[in-house]
Each structure stands twice: as structure tokens, then as C-alpha cells.
């Protein structure tokens, strides 16, 4: 069985309620591309705006796309049937034809645009629409070997770029300049940036999703770097915080609390642990150091085709860790007006424990 058939069947197995006769994945235009399209097709090239992927319960599939993607789609020729449509009229005809031999169609409500849903309803008025988004999300949470390989390489590239950062840093270098260097180095490794890198210095490190500016690096600053490579569409996400010069007592205190939370969690991860329990452990560790209110986000998120790949590790999480899941673990402490620390790693849950994909030191680095 090929990769596409295997993934289609995984998704169908996860469907708890009524089973559709076909799953309908439809991309709109960037940035409204359903990454599940690439989960199913496993295509590494192309953008596939406005393309349709139909997946049947027996593992067979059909892809409908435009002339623009004719080259990119070739790689999938052994895994599914491909039809190239010339214009939107032809696309509409195709949609009508799809409806002639099915009664129920499954859609991914997390990604299908409302506009496409309206078109689907109008074109196929007699077909029942079922939401299969939960099954798709659950299937994607547990990675297969090929996905793990791609994620591992993304993490390796990211780790390599991190190791070069201290050599880029010098007095008065700006956040923007370092950010550009990070993007450049990721691309030089043959990957792309999984998201816009975060580079923050000094008090800006207290803003978890700081988008960067022109602050200059000064002695005594915390400097925080949050970035990741995307390799063959699969993402990595790493954060390290360092200190310029000798850390103050307070800087040391904050860093130690985050470092300990990170250690505690990385030691406990294995199949069978509740996701909410992982978060509680981080909260308790940070609280015991006196910074409960300064840890303001969840402990981490699933990682895959998307940087935020369908699940988070927080107190409302309702799932159990399974072998093959990949998450970020990213405790942080943020003191507005002072600065913040975040340490983020990517982990693969495996039998009995976890593998840290971003294998590089987490101790406080002084430069
Ligand atoms: Mn993250």
C-alpha cells in the first residue's frame, strides 16, 4: 500500500460517527491552503491553490488541479489519479461529476473556507456534508516514519542554525539583522522558515510573540531567539535565550526556573501520560520558584505540517500522549519591563520515553 492510501485509511479509521463516501479536501488561495492536502498527497513541491483532493474509504484518491501544478503533481502519479482542469467552468463540471456517485461527503471544517462550503452546497444540493475534521486532526497527530524523518531533519537544520547564532552577535547588532541572518542560514541549508523568526533583545524578550524591530544588543541583555526550519513541508520550532555578559541574580533566578521546568517535563514524557498533566507539571515547577503568574501560555503544541499542528499541551487538553506524536515543550517566564526567558525543544514521543529532536544544550549561555 502506498503512503497516500495508508494515510487515507488512517483517517477513515478515526471517524467515529457517520462515514462519508469520500473525503473532500479543497484549497482556497494562499494562505488558505489546507495542509491536510499535503498530508494525503505527500507532494513536496507546488502550491496547489484551488485544488481538490478526494479520498475514498478503500484508499483510492483523485486529485484535481490547474495547469500551473502539472509538473509538481507528477511525483504523485503512482499514488492517486490526477485531472488537470483548464478553467473554473471545467472545475465546476468536475464538482458536479463528483456528486453523481456519492451520497455523503466529508469536509475538514477547520480549513475549508465558508465560501467553498457554499459552493459545495450549491453544486451538490443532494449530497450530505459531514465534518471529518476531528478524524483528520487525530490522524495527523501521530506521525508515520516518513513524517518523522522529515521532522527530524527540520530539527537538525534548526539546531545547526542556532549553533551559529552566538558568532553573529556583537555589540549593537540589531534584532532585524539577526533575524535576517537566521532566515538566510535556514534557507542556505535548503529549507525555508517555518514561521517568521522572533529575535528580541532586552525588555522586548518579555513579549512572547514580539515581531521584531531595531533594538540593539547591549551588555546585560537577555536575547531570545525563536525560529524553525521547514523541511519538505515539515516544521521545527526552537527557542533559546542567552545573556550578554554576566547574568544578574534575577536573570539567573528566572532562567533556572524555566530550565528546571524544561528538565522536569522532558524527563516525564512517554506514551500514556495525559497532556494536561504535562502542563500541570510545568505550572507547578514554575510556581514553586515564585513565578506562577509570569508563565502565561501553554506548555507546547503539536508539530508537523503546521507549526501549530492541531493540539496543545495545556490545562484544557483532553488527550493522552502516544508513540509517534511530536510536540514542542516551551516553558517561559515573562516580566514586563524587565525581560523574559523561554526554552523550547521539539520532542518525539517514543516507546517508554521521548527523543529530543532539537538536541542542543539548554543551560544558560553567557556571551
Ligand atoms: Mn512554539
Boltz pocket constraint, residues with backbone or C-beta under 6 A from the ligand:
constraints:
  - pocket:
      binder: B
      contacts: [[A, 237], [A, 301], [A, 328], [A, 330], [A, 344]]
      max_distance: 6.0
